[in-house]
Every structure is written in structure tokens, then in C-alpha cells.
Amino acid sequence: MERLIDKLPSMDLMRSEKMTFVQLIIPVESAHRAISYLGELGLLQFRDLNDEKSPFQRTFVTQVKRCAEMSRKLRFFKDQINKASLMTFPPVLQPDIFFEDLEIQLDEHEHELIEMNSNSEKLRQSYNELLEFKIVLQKACGFLVSNHGHTVLEERELEENVYSNGGYVETPFLFEQEMRPGPSNQSGLRFICGIICKSKVVRFERMLFRATRGNMLFNQTPADELITDPISGEMIEKTVFVVFFSGEQARTKILKICEAFGANCYPVPEDISKQRQITREVSSRLADLEATLDAGIRHWNKVLASLGGHLPKWMDMVRREKAVYDTLNMLNVDVTKKCLVGEGWCPIFAKTQIQETLQRATFDSNSQVGIIFHSMDAVGSPPTYFRTNGFTYPYQEIVDAYGVARYQEANPAVYTTIIFPFLFAVMFGDWGHGICLLLGALFLIARQNKLSTQAINIAIMRLQNFVIVMIFCPQT
């Protein structure tokens, strides 16, 4: 069978390429550069010689972890840029940077962004708390002023509820009889002001009523607008409340209930002049925090903008580095620990290119020992490799999505270049749609030299001939 295959004529695109099994013995000092160059060439498929080992038992597991950590930092930067809704930045021309220096830079940038986010979060929380305090001052002052003339009446009502025995014999008193304060000219009423989520007000009032056995006065008023919660950061509806009560035990119970319901309590003085003074101080502090937050956001956007221009190159560099170490983990370490032994498949026509690439890697790494590259007896079935060009590449991708032909079988992608556009024409044919596709394809062809230099547009440029064929088939 092998002799019959060897006698078959070369069919280029019509049949998969003849493959050969090869072995490489690479010195340690030139291993990284050799694998990197071979990856750029893309004509050698390595066989995993360490498939019995787990990923954590491989030789270069530390380097793979470093690359994974750097990828995580780069994803963090990308998420921060998307969170800031910044525009896509064009690639910045920058000198080549060593991988170790890049790792240090990424660590510094991550630490800076985390510290900025932490400080911004604390300032934002303080700002929201002060904003709540200001709203509580504005709303609670109305209750305190309206109840200022009725303080004695409210105190008398509370005293009757708390201290009288008539009609409430079975209900325990809030305080013991000996704890009742003596006569005083000053009012014994106290109050607690705060703000709570509007959906919790009914349950909150009911719990206060039960805990104090009805010995409290509860006033509430909704906030005029949605408020950002200092803890969760969500915009929710809230209600300002003022609870009038008497006694230290009642105060302790009310504060615990407020904490359980997530209500934020703020100190509001009873004196009107002090209330106005605190309101002015809170407004001044809010203005300072707003200016600080704006300055922090501008600096944050500036840092992210500087990272955005370098991010594509850094991500590509880390991705390549991780791919190199993943491939190195597929090689065996020699007993002397000075060489790496690898095995793989390559097309026969590519042996010369691979040898030249290995020689270049040896020269660039200043290694005194060359890389040994030779053929071996085949182990297992060879993989399938089809040559493609700018026209057949899209159709080859479509065929490979359904399945890859076996070794040395005919390439169905060549026939798909005719059949697939014809089926598209049967399914959908429209002159207007065809003209739009034609204009788009002609634009890509006209800008081919410029767009092909950008990695992000390589796939688009490979589809231009595919689009041209799809245009004219529906019209025929």
C-alpha cells in the first residue's frame, strides 16, 4: 500500500501531502527559540511524549503557570477598559520587550489599578453615605421641627404607655418600676434617625412596635429620588424614618433592629442651628469628594488608555510564550538534562524549510551545538495536511468544520469551491444583496496590502475571494 501511495503523482491541492515522521534533539539553550521559530513556520506537528504525566508533572509547569497568571492580568486590564467604556485604541509602536520585563510591568500595572479601584470604592462609599446623611438631615428636620412644640405631650403619652398599670395588667412593663426617672424639667424623649429600603419599611415598623411593645412613635417619609446604596452600590428606593422612644434599653433594641434590617442610622442633633451647621459641613464635604472622584476617574482613564495601546501586542506575546512552553512540555528531557528530544510529523516538502529554521534558531541563540533533525520509522497513522492558498482557504475551513479526510485521501475542499456557491445560489439569489457583497469584496481587495499587515484582518482578507464567488453564483 505504501509503495502504491509513493507512486501516486503529485496533485497539490487535490490530495493531502505525504508526511514523514521525524525526531529532533534540541540543546536546552536553543530549545525555546527553536520551538518559537517552528511555530511561526507551522509545518511540524509534535507528538506528546509525556501523555502519561499530569500537567503539574511536566518540566516547564512553572513557566506555564507564569504565562497563565500574566494572561489573567491582561484579561483584568481588558475588563477594566471595557468597564470604563473606552474606545478601541490603535496599536502603539513600541520597542521589543523581554518576557521577564513584561511580567514586572504587568504586576506593577495590576497593583496600581487595584489600589486605584480600592481607593475609588472607599471614596464612593463615603460619598454615598454623606449623600444619605444629607437626605436624612433634610427630611428628619421636618419631623423634629413639627414635633418640637408637642414634646411634652408625646412624653406624657409615652409615660402613660410605659409606666401606667391600668388596663395593661397582663402586659409586662418595658422597664422596672425602680428604673423610672425622677422628675425633671428636661424632656425624656429620645429619637433615632436613619434611612432604610422602601420595601422593608412595613416589616421594620412592625418589628419596632413588637420589640418596644408599642412604646415608640414611628415617622417616615420617602426620599425624593433613587439613592445609591453605600454597601451594594445599587440604585434603590429608600425611606427616611425617625423613631421617638424613651429609655436606654429601647435605644439598644432599636439599634439592633436597624442593623438587622440594613438600615443606616445617622446622628441628627435636635438643635436647629446645629442641624444647619452640619448640613453645610456635609454639603462642603460632598463637593470635595465629588472633585476627588472626578480627578480619580480622569487618572484611571488615562492609565487605562496607556494600557489599551499596548494590550494587543502584550496579549499576543503572552499567548505565543504559553504555546511555546506547552509544546516544550511535550518533549522528553535527555538523561544528561542538556537536551530535549521531540518527535512529530511534517510534510516531506517542508524538511528543507524546517532544517533552515532550526539552523537559524541555533545561530540566534548562540548555541555551540546544533539541532539534530532526522527521519524515523513511522509510529501510528500520519496526520492529514492539505495545502491551501488565498482562494481555497475559506472552503478548506468549511470542510474541516464537518470532518477531516484521512491521510492521502482526495481533498473535498477543491470540489466545494464549485458546489458550495452553487448551493448558495439555489438557496438565496438577489441582485441587491449581490451588489452589496460585491462592493464589500472589492473594497477588501483594493485595501489588501494595507489591511493584511494587521493580524486582526488576516481572516477577513482570506475570505475576499470566497465573497467574490458567492456574489456571482446567485446571479447566474
Secondary structure, DSSP 4 states (H G I P E B T S, - for coil): -HHHHHHSPP-GGGBPPPEEEEEEEEEHHHHHHHHHHHHHHT--EEE-TTTTS-GGGSTTHHHHHHHHHHHHHHHHHHHHHHHTTPPPPPPPP-----HHHHHHHHHHHHHHHHHHHHHHHHHHHHHHHHHHHHHHHHHHHHHHHHHHTTHHHHHHHHHHHHH--TT-SSSPPSS-GGG-----SS---EEEEEEEEGGGHHHHHHHHHHHTTT--EEEEEE-SS-EE-TTT--EE-EEEEEEEE-SHHHHHHHHHHHHHTTPEEE---SSHHHHHHHHHHHHHHHHHHHHHHHHHHHHHHHHHHHHHHHHHHHHHHHHHHHHHHHHHTTSEEPTTSSEEEEEEEEEGGGHHHHHHHHHHHHHHTT-SSPPEEEE----SPPPP-----TTTHHHHHHHHHH-PPPTT-B-HHHHHHHHHHHHHHHH---HHHHHHHHHHHHHHHHTHHHHTTSGGGHHHHHTHHHHHHHHHTTT-
